[in-house]
Amino acid sequence: MPTCDGSQPRVSSQSGPSYLSNAVPIDFPFPLPRAMTLPQIKATTILAVRRDGRVAIGGDGQVSIGDTVAKNSAVKVRTLKGGRVLAGFAGSVADALTLFEKFEEKLERYPGNLPRAAVELAKEWRSDRVLRRLEAILVVVDADHGFILSGNGELIEPDDGVLAIGSGGNYAQAAARALLRETTLPPRDIVLKALTIAGELCIYTNTNITVLEPTS
């Protein structure tokens, strides 16, 4: 809008906030503080391996808040359905526990059918207004199938029976694949060795490892 003398007001091209006062730009000589946000919470790494009808899942014990280690002995894996299904998570603990409860409901509705239960959870997680706000990634496995699930609708069943998530997931997955190809180790030993390697490489992963196998 033209000023009273017909000229256009001058607006500062700098990125800082400015205010017009008689068409003269005024800029703050210092940056204004940005809105404070909580640091990202990382809870990693999870690895599951299936071989010759046997399966194991494991996770490290480190939980980091930003650049600080908050806990060294967290347990991020558990058994479901009387020990026949194994599950692990990366992300928010409270969100993961909520999703585990939902998944157990699906297992009750579709007993012995892990693929159907996983599909139904992925559909509900994606479409439900509350569930889709949950920030976690799950791995669920049994002796025959294994899936990675996330809230954006992803449902992945890897071809080689190696499932890995979390910040150290790529390290653990690479180590597990190498051990599968070059050794005859059982899944439990592969999970333990691969997670140990990941813990030596990833700063958000430690070597305080929990490994579970089906109990029934």
Secondary structure, DSSP 4 states (H G I P E B T S, - for coil): ---TTSPPPP---SSS-EEEETTEEEE-SSPPPPPP-PPPEEE--EEEEEETTEEEEEE---EEETTEEEES----EEEEGGGTEEEEEEE-HHHHHHHHHHHHHHHHHSTT-HHHHHHHHHHHHHH-TTGGG--EEEEEE-SS-EEEEETTS-EE--TTSEEEESTTHHHHHHHHHHHHHH----HHHHHHHHHHHHHHH-TT--S--EEE----
